[in-house]
């Protein structure tokens, strides 16, 4: 197919509790999926490009029953992710503002349908994540000469959880990489979460994200994993406020096997990127 050359590609820069994303409306662009991985690697590079934790393409989904639209989500390293909690909240806000869907709608993800509700007046978005699965508690894993008790749950993507009395003192980059690549989670690896329980209703969370390969300011599915794990261990109740390393707050509600994630989502700015200057192709 011959594509009409274009000088620029419109995009939206959004953030949810410090997780930042570049969104592209793919209804007009119609970028082939085969090119999206390369776009993610090049567009998400900080300093040299727009910079983000992930790149998201939104498009119509007439072939998927029960959803209003779908996304293609890519981490900064170009890997495709099944789900991202904070990105789903940003997607819901953008979909509402651009006419993809109403204030209450369903987003199609690789992990399954995600229900969303946008409260424009409050600047909040609430999503129902896919049901948690593969819960595994009290796994003793070896890290060099030491062992540590690790818990695991999949809240749309895999999450390992390390409990500690003071997560602020941990070297999350080093420990996160060790946990993310641990043989227990090979070959796909896992996201690594470090949690301090404050009380029955509050936890602190630091996350090393697979695909970003570094600590991020927040992680929605990681917050959900922390709440699911600490509740399963009897340390927290079904309603938990999660404070991320970026200082933002996320609300997690566990209701009859469902997990709800609520927090702020912001459209930071819109812009136009120059494909040629970023070394990306439209064909």
QUIGISUL-V358579 format. One record per residue. N is the residue number from 1. RES is the residue in three letters. PSI is psi in radians with two decimals (* if undefined). Layout:
BEGIN
n=N res=RES psi=PSI
n=N res=RES psi=PSI
END
This chain:
BEGIN
n=1 res=UNK psi=2.33
n=2 res=UNK psi=2.18
n=3 res=UNK psi=2.34
n=4 res=UNK psi=2.18
n=5 res=UNK psi=2.54
n=6 res=UNK psi=2.54
n=7 res=UNK psi=-0.46
n=8 res=UNK psi=2.84
n=9 res=UNK psi=2.09
n=10 res=UNK psi=2.57
n=11 res=UNK psi=2.90
n=12 res=UNK psi=2.32
n=13 res=UNK psi=2.16
n=14 res=UNK psi=2.79
n=15 res=UNK psi=2.51
n=16 res=UNK psi=1.83
n=17 res=UNK psi=0.57
n=18 res=UNK psi=-0.29
n=19 res=UNK psi=2.11
n=20 res=UNK psi=2.55
n=21 res=UNK psi=2.61
n=22 res=UNK psi=2.24
n=23 res=UNK psi=2.44
n=24 res=UNK psi=2.26
n=25 res=UNK psi=1.91
n=26 res=UNK psi=0.12
n=27 res=UNK psi=-0.72
n=28 res=UNK psi=-0.72
n=29 res=UNK psi=-0.77
n=30 res=UNK psi=0.81
n=31 res=UNK psi=2.31
n=32 res=UNK psi=2.52
n=33 res=UNK psi=-0.58
n=34 res=UNK psi=-0.41
n=35 res=UNK psi=-0.19
n=36 res=UNK psi=-0.65
n=37 res=UNK psi=-0.80
n=38 res=UNK psi=-0.71
n=39 res=UNK psi=-0.74
n=40 res=UNK psi=-0.84
n=41 res=UNK psi=-0.72
n=42 res=UNK psi=-0.62
n=43 res=UNK psi=-0.56
n=44 res=UNK psi=-0.11
n=45 res=UNK psi=2.13
n=46 res=UNK psi=2.63
n=47 res=UNK psi=-0.74
n=48 res=UNK psi=-0.17
n=49 res=UNK psi=-2.72
n=50 res=UNK psi=-0.81
n=51 res=UNK psi=2.22
n=52 res=UNK psi=2.90
n=53 res=UNK psi=-0.38
n=54 res=UNK psi=2.83
n=55 res=UNK psi=2.34
n=56 res=UNK psi=2.25
n=57 res=UNK psi=2.26
n=58 res=UNK psi=2.40
n=59 res=UNK psi=2.87
n=60 res=UNK psi=2.74
n=61 res=UNK psi=1.15
n=62 res=UNK psi=-0.30
n=63 res=UNK psi=-0.04
n=64 res=UNK psi=1.86
n=65 res=UNK psi=2.44
n=66 res=UNK psi=0.02
n=67 res=UNK psi=2.64
n=68 res=UNK psi=-0.48
n=69 res=UNK psi=3.02
n=70 res=UNK psi=2.93
n=71 res=UNK psi=2.83
n=72 res=UNK psi=1.99
n=73 res=UNK psi=2.27
n=74 res=UNK psi=2.36
n=75 res=UNK psi=2.96
n=76 res=UNK psi=-0.47
n=77 res=UNK psi=0.08
n=78 res=UNK psi=-0.12
n=79 res=UNK psi=2.50
n=80 res=UNK psi=2.39
n=81 res=UNK psi=2.52
n=82 res=UNK psi=-0.58
n=83 res=UNK psi=2.70
n=84 res=UNK psi=2.05
n=85 res=UNK psi=-0.88
n=86 res=UNK psi=-0.59
n=87 res=UNK psi=-0.59
n=88 res=UNK psi=-0.61
n=89 res=UNK psi=-0.71
n=90 res=UNK psi=-0.73
n=91 res=UNK psi=-0.72
n=92 res=UNK psi=-0.76
n=93 res=UNK psi=-0.80
n=94 res=UNK psi=-0.72
n=95 res=UNK psi=-0.69
n=96 res=UNK psi=-0.76
n=97 res=UNK psi=-0.43
n=98 res=UNK psi=0.05
n=99 res=UNK psi=0.17
n=100 res=UNK psi=-0.67
n=101 res=UNK psi=2.96
n=102 res=UNK psi=-3.03
n=103 res=UNK psi=-0.53
n=104 res=UNK psi=2.17
n=105 res=UNK psi=-3.11
n=106 res=UNK psi=2.21
n=107 res=UNK psi=2.34
n=108 res=UNK psi=2.12
n=109 res=UNK psi=2.96
n=110 res=UNK psi=-0.40
n=111 res=UNK psi=-0.22
n=112 res=UNK psi=3.14
n=113 res=UNK psi=2.46
n=114 res=UNK psi=2.08
n=115 res=UNK psi=2.42
n=116 res=UNK psi=2.60
n=117 res=UNK psi=2.16
n=118 res=UNK psi=2.16
n=119 res=UNK psi=1.61
n=120 res=UNK psi=-0.74
n=121 res=UNK psi=-0.70
n=122 res=UNK psi=-0.18
n=123 res=UNK psi=0.49
n=124 res=UNK psi=2.62
n=125 res=UNK psi=2.33
n=126 res=UNK psi=2.29
n=127 res=UNK psi=2.57
n=128 res=UNK psi=1.93
n=129 res=UNK psi=2.85
n=130 res=UNK psi=2.61
n=131 res=UNK psi=2.39
n=132 res=UNK psi=2.59
n=133 res=UNK psi=2.96
n=134 res=UNK psi=0.55
n=135 res=UNK psi=2.25
n=136 res=UNK psi=2.04
n=137 res=UNK psi=2.72
n=138 res=UNK psi=0.80
n=139 res=UNK psi=2.12
n=140 res=UNK psi=1.99
n=141 res=UNK psi=2.61
n=142 res=UNK psi=2.35
n=143 res=UNK psi=1.69
n=144 res=UNK psi=-2.11
n=145 res=UNK psi=0.04
n=146 res=UNK psi=2.81
n=147 res=UNK psi=2.72
n=148 res=UNK psi=2.57
n=149 res=UNK psi=2.15
n=150 res=UNK psi=2.47
n=151 res=UNK psi=2.78
n=152 res=UNK psi=2.52
n=153 res=UNK psi=2.60
n=154 res=UNK psi=2.00
n=155 res=UNK psi=0.68
n=156 res=UNK psi=-0.64
n=157 res=UNK psi=2.78
n=158 res=UNK psi=2.42
n=159 res=UNK psi=2.16
n=160 res=UNK psi=2.51
n=161 res=UNK psi=2.21
n=162 res=UNK psi=2.02
n=163 res=UNK psi=2.41
n=164 res=UNK psi=2.58
n=165 res=UNK psi=-0.38
n=166 res=UNK psi=1.49
n=167 res=UNK psi=-0.39
n=168 res=UNK psi=-0.44
n=169 res=UNK psi=-0.08
n=170 res=UNK psi=2.61
n=171 res=UNK psi=1.48
n=172 res=UNK psi=-0.56
n=173 res=UNK psi=-0.80
n=174 res=UNK psi=-0.86
n=175 res=UNK psi=-0.67
n=176 res=UNK psi=-0.74
n=177 res=UNK psi=-0.70
n=178 res=UNK psi=-0.70
n=179 res=UNK psi=-0.73
n=180 res=UNK psi=-0.67
n=181 res=UNK psi=0.20
n=182 res=UNK psi=2.51
n=183 res=UNK psi=-0.45
n=184 res=UNK psi=-0.47
n=185 res=UNK psi=0.17
n=186 res=UNK psi=2.69
n=187 res=UNK psi=-0.28
n=188 res=UNK psi=-0.49
n=189 res=UNK psi=-3.12
n=190 res=UNK psi=2.79
n=191 res=UNK psi=2.59
n=192 res=UNK psi=2.13
n=193 res=UNK psi=2.43
n=194 res=UNK psi=2.11
n=195 res=UNK psi=2.35
n=196 res=UNK psi=2.19
n=197 res=UNK psi=2.09
n=198 res=UNK psi=-0.88
n=199 res=UNK psi=-2.93
n=200 res=UNK psi=-0.29
n=201 res=UNK psi=0.01
n=202 res=UNK psi=2.35
n=203 res=UNK psi=2.72
n=204 res=UNK psi=2.51
n=205 res=UNK psi=2.32
n=206 res=UNK psi=2.41
n=207 res=UNK psi=2.32
n=208 res=UNK psi=2.02
n=209 res=UNK psi=2.24
n=210 res=UNK psi=2.34
n=211 res=UNK psi=-0.59
n=212 res=UNK psi=-0.56
n=213 res=UNK psi=0.75
n=214 res=UNK psi=2.98
n=215 res=UNK psi=2.44
n=216 res=UNK psi=2.87
n=217 res=UNK psi=-0.37
n=218 res=UNK psi=2.89
n=219 res=UNK psi=2.00
n=220 res=UNK psi=-0.85
n=221 res=UNK psi=-0.46
n=222 res=UNK psi=-0.68
n=223 res=UNK psi=-0.72
n=224 res=UNK psi=-0.75
n=225 res=UNK psi=-0.75
n=226 res=UNK psi=-0.72
n=227 res=UNK psi=-0.72
n=228 res=UNK psi=-0.79
n=229 res=UNK psi=-0.87
n=230 res=UNK psi=-0.55
n=231 res=UNK psi=-0.73
n=232 res=UNK psi=-0.53
n=233 res=UNK psi=-0.04
n=234 res=UNK psi=0.30
n=235 res=UNK psi=-0.40
n=236 res=UNK psi=2.86
n=237 res=UNK psi=-3.00
n=238 res=UNK psi=-0.23
n=239 res=UNK psi=2.06
n=240 res=UNK psi=2.40
n=241 res=UNK psi=2.21
n=242 res=UNK psi=2.12
n=243 res=UNK psi=2.14
n=244 res=UNK psi=3.00
n=245 res=UNK psi=-0.33
n=246 res=UNK psi=-0.01
n=247 res=UNK psi=-0.02
n=248 res=UNK psi=2.82
n=249 res=UNK psi=2.38
n=250 res=UNK psi=2.41
n=251 res=UNK psi=2.28
n=252 res=UNK psi=2.26
n=253 res=UNK psi=2.24
n=254 res=UNK psi=2.01
n=255 res=UNK psi=1.89
n=256 res=UNK psi=0.80
n=257 res=UNK psi=-0.11
n=258 res=UNK psi=2.66
n=259 res=UNK psi=2.17
n=260 res=UNK psi=2.39
n=261 res=UNK psi=2.24
n=262 res=UNK psi=2.43
n=263 res=UNK psi=-3.10
n=264 res=UNK psi=2.55
n=265 res=UNK psi=2.36
n=266 res=UNK psi=2.36
n=267 res=UNK psi=1.93
n=268 res=UNK psi=-0.85
n=269 res=UNK psi=2.84
n=270 res=UNK psi=2.76
n=271 res=UNK psi=-3.07
n=272 res=UNK psi=2.22
n=273 res=UNK psi=2.65
n=274 res=UNK psi=1.84
n=275 res=UNK psi=-0.73
n=276 res=UNK psi=-0.70
n=277 res=UNK psi=-0.40
n=278 res=UNK psi=-0.09
n=279 res=UNK psi=0.51
n=280 res=UNK psi=2.64
n=281 res=UNK psi=2.59
n=282 res=UNK psi=-0.12
n=283 res=UNK psi=*
END
